[in-house]
Amino acid sequence: MEGLDGRHDKSVASLRPKFTDLQGQYLAFIQAYTTLHGVAPAEADMQRFFRVTPPAVHRMVLALEQRGLLERVPGRSRSVRLLLPSNEIPKLERRGNDAAF
């Protein structure tokens, strides 16, 4: 679709962020954890940090995988790997005084 100036307008979909704020925090956690520990976090690590249920973490991992932001090997622990550049991942925000990883 052409705009008034004759250039092509970007689609609405391309203007939307690649991920929500919460999804960005999961990506930031995965990046920070992997940097600190040398291995990807298990879903249980994400559960403790975000204080959510196991199904909530699993749904988030599946959503991030579906959006093409990470890949994993189903059934294999600590197999999560980020698929976007580090500079596109937001800074990890503190989740409370006793949040640790």
MIGUTOR-538469 format. One record per residue: residue number from 1; residue in three letters; x, y, z of N, C-alpha, C, O in turn. Coordinates in steps of 0.1 Angstrom, whole numbers. Layout:
BEGIN
SITE   seq   type   neast   nnorth     nup   caeast   canorth    caup   ceast   cnorth     cup   oeast   onorth     oup
SITE   NUM    ALA       X        Y       Z        X         Y       Z       X        Y       Z       X        Y       Z
...
***
This chain:
BEGIN
SITE   seq   type   neast   nnorth     nup   caeast   canorth    caup   ceast   cnorth     cup   oeast   onorth     oup
SITE     1    MET       8      -12       0        0         0       0       9       12       0      18       13       8
SITE     2    GLU       6       22      -9       14        34     -10       8       45      -1      -4       47      -1
SITE     3    GLY      17       52       5       13        64      13      11       76       4      13       75      -8
SITE     4    LEU       8       87      10        6       100       2      19      105      -5      18      111     -15
SITE     5    ASP      30      101       1       43       106      -5      48       96     -15      59       98     -20
SITE     6    GLY      41       86     -19       44        76     -29      53       65     -24      56       55     -31
SITE     7    ARG      57       65     -11       65        54      -5      55       44       0      44       47       3
SITE     8    HIS      60       32       2       52        21       7      52       22      22      62       24      29
SITE     9    ASP      40       21      28       38        21      42      42        8      48      40       -3      42
SITE    10    LYS      47        8      60       50        -4      67      37      -10      72      27       -3      76
SITE    11    SER      36      -23      73       24       -29      78      23      -27      93      33      -25      99
SITE    12    VAL      11      -28      98        8       -26     112      16      -37     120      21      -34     131
SITE    13    ALA      16      -49     114       23       -60     121      38      -57     124      43      -61     134
SITE    14    SER      44      -50     114       59       -48     116      61      -37     126      73      -35     130
SITE    15    LEU      51      -29     129       53       -18     139      51      -23     153      55      -16     163
SITE    16    ARG      45      -35     155       43       -40     168      56      -45     174      65      -50     166
SITE    17    PRO      58      -45     187       70       -50     192      71      -65     190      61      -72     189
SITE    18    LYS      83      -71     190       85       -85     188      80      -93     200      77     -105     199
SITE    19    PHE      80      -86     212       76       -94     224      70      -84     234      73      -72     233
SITE    20    THR      63      -89     244       57       -81     254      68      -78     265      79      -83     264
SITE    21    ASP      64      -69     274       74       -66     285      77      -78     293      89      -81     296
SITE    22    LEU      67      -86     296       70       -98     304      78     -108     296      87     -114     301
SITE    23    GLN      75     -110     283       83      -119     275      97     -114     274     107     -122     274
SITE    24    GLY      99     -101     274      113       -95     273     120      -98     286     132     -101     286
SITE    25    GLN     113      -98     297      120      -102     310     124     -116     311     134     -120     316
SITE    26    TYR     116     -125     305      120      -139     304     132     -141     295     141     -148     299
SITE    27    LEU     133     -134     284      144      -134     275     157     -129     283     167     -134     282
SITE    28    ALA     155     -118     290      166      -112     298     171     -121     309     183     -123     311
SITE    29    PHE     161     -128     315      165      -138     325     173     -149     319     184     -153     325
SITE    30    ILE     169     -155     308      176      -166     301     190     -161     298     199     -169     300
SITE    31    GLN     191     -149     292      204      -144     288     213     -142     301     225     -147     301
SITE    32    ALA     208     -136     311      216      -134     323     220     -147     330     232     -149     334
SITE    33    TYR     211     -156     331      213      -169     338     224     -177     330     233     -182     336
SITE    34    THR     223     -177     317      232      -184     308     246     -178     309     256     -185     310
SITE    35    THR     247     -165     310      260      -158     311     266     -161     325     278     -164     325
SITE    36    LEU     258     -161     335      264      -164     349     268     -178     351     278     -181     357
SITE    37    HIS     259     -187     346      261      -202     350     267     -210     338     271     -221     341
SITE    38    GLY     268     -205     327      274      -212     315     264     -223     309     268     -230     300
SITE    39    VAL     252     -224     315      242      -233     309     229     -225     309     227     -216     317
SITE    40    ALA     220     -229     301      206      -223     301     199     -227     314     201     -237     320
SITE    41    PRO     189     -218     318      181      -221     329     172     -233     327     167     -234     315
SITE    42    ALA     169     -240     337      158      -250     336     145     -242     339     145     -231     344
SITE    43    GLU     134     -248     335      121      -241     337     119     -239     352     112     -229     356
SITE    44    ALA     124     -247     360      122      -246     375     130     -233     380     125     -226     389
SITE    45    ASP     141     -230     373      148      -217     377     140     -205     373     139     -196     381
SITE    46    MET     133     -205     362      125      -194     358     113     -193     367     108     -183     370
SITE    47    GLN     107     -205     371       96      -205     380      99     -198     393      92     -191     399
SITE    48    ARG     111     -201     399      115      -195     411     117     -180     410     113     -173     418
SITE    49    PHE     124     -176     399      127      -162     398     114     -154     396     112     -143     402
SITE    50    PHE     105     -159     387       93      -151     384      81     -154     393      71     -148     393
SITE    51    ARG      83     -164     402       73      -167     412      60     -171     405      49     -165     409
SITE    52    VAL      61     -180     396       49      -185     389      48     -200     389      58     -206     394
SITE    53    THR      38     -206     384       36      -220     384      43     -227     373      47     -220     363
SITE    54    PRO      46     -239     374       53      -246     363      46     -245     349      52     -243     339
SITE    55    PRO      32     -247     349       25      -245     336      27     -231     331      27     -229     318
SITE    56    ALA      28     -221     339       29      -207     334      43     -205     327      43     -199     317
SITE    57    VAL      53     -211     333       66      -210     327      66     -217     314      72     -212     304
SITE    58    HIS      61     -229     314       61      -237     302      53     -230     290      58     -230     279
SITE    59    ARG      42     -224     294       34      -217     284      42     -205     278      42     -202     266
SITE    60    MET      50     -198     287       58      -187     282      69     -192     273      72     -186     263
SITE    61    VAL      76     -203     277       86      -208     268      81     -212     254      87     -210     244
SITE    62    LEU      69     -219     254       63      -222     242      59     -210     233      61     -210     221
SITE    63    ALA      54     -199     240       51      -187     233      63     -180     227      63     -176     216
SITE    64    LEU      74     -180     234       86      -174     229      92     -183     218      98     -177     208
SITE    65    GLU      90     -196     219       95      -204     208      86     -202     195      91     -201     184
SITE    66    GLN      73     -201     197       64      -199     186      67     -185     179      65     -184     167
SITE    67    ARG      71     -175     187       74      -162     181      88     -162     174      92     -152     168
SITE    68    GLY      95     -173     175      109      -174     169     119     -167     177     130     -163     171
SITE    69    LEU     117     -165     190      127      -158     198     137     -167     205     147     -163     210
SITE    70    LEU     133     -180     206      142      -190     212     139     -203     206     128     -205     199
SITE    71    GLU     148     -213     208      146      -226     203     149     -235     215     157     -232     224
SITE    72    ARG     144     -247     215      146      -257     225     145     -271     220     139     -273     209
SITE    73    VAL     149     -281     227      147      -295     224     137     -300     234     140     -302     245
SITE    74    PRO     125     -303     229      115      -308     238     120     -321     246     125     -330     239
SITE    75    GLY     117     -321     259      121      -333     267     136     -332     272     140     -341     279
SITE    76    ARG     143     -323     267      157      -321     271     159     -309     280     156     -298     275
SITE    77    SER     163     -311     292      165      -300     301     176     -290     297     186     -294     291
SITE    78    ARG     174     -278     301      184      -267     298     188     -266     283     200     -263     280
SITE    79    SER     179     -268     275      182      -268     260     177     -255     254     178     -254     241
SITE    80    VAL     172     -245     261      168      -233     256     179     -225     250     190     -223     257
SITE    81    ARG     177     -219     238      188      -211     232     181     -199     226     172     -200     218
SITE    82    LEU     186     -187     229      180      -174     224     184     -173     209     195     -176     205
SITE    83    LEU     174     -167     201      176      -166     187     177     -151     182     176     -149     170
SITE    84    LEU     178     -142     192      179      -128     188     191     -122     193     197     -127     203
SITE    85    PRO     196     -111     187      209      -105     192     207     -100     206     197      -95     210
SITE    86    SER     218     -100     213      219       -95     227     213      -80     228     207      -77     238
SITE    87    ASN     216      -72     218      212       -58     219     197      -56     217     192      -45     220
SITE    88    GLU     190      -67     214      175       -66     213     168      -71     226     156      -70     227
SITE    89    ILE     176      -76     235      170       -81     247     171      -70     258     181      -64     260
SITE    90    PRO     159      -67     265      159       -57     275     167      -60     287     172      -72     289
SITE    91    LYS     170      -50     295      177       -52     308     168      -60     318     156      -57     318
SITE    92    LEU     173      -69     325      166       -77     335     163      -68     347     172      -61     352
SITE    93    GLU     150      -67     350      146       -59     362     145      -67     374     142      -79     374
SITE    94    ARG     149      -61     385      149       -68     398     134      -72     402     125      -64     400
SITE    95    ARG     132      -84     407      119       -90     409     116      -89     424     106      -95     428
SITE    96    GLY     124      -83     432      122       -83     447     135      -86     454     144      -90     448
SITE    97    ASN     135      -84     467      147       -85     475     152      -99     476     164     -101     476
SITE    98    ASP     143     -109     475      148      -123     477     149     -130     464     150     -142     464
SITE    99    ALA     147     -123     453      148      -130     440     163     -132     437     171     -123     437
SITE   100    ALA     166     -144     434      180      -147     431     181     -159     421     171     -166     419
SITE   101    PHE     192     -159     414      194      -170     405     209     -173     405     214     -181     398
***
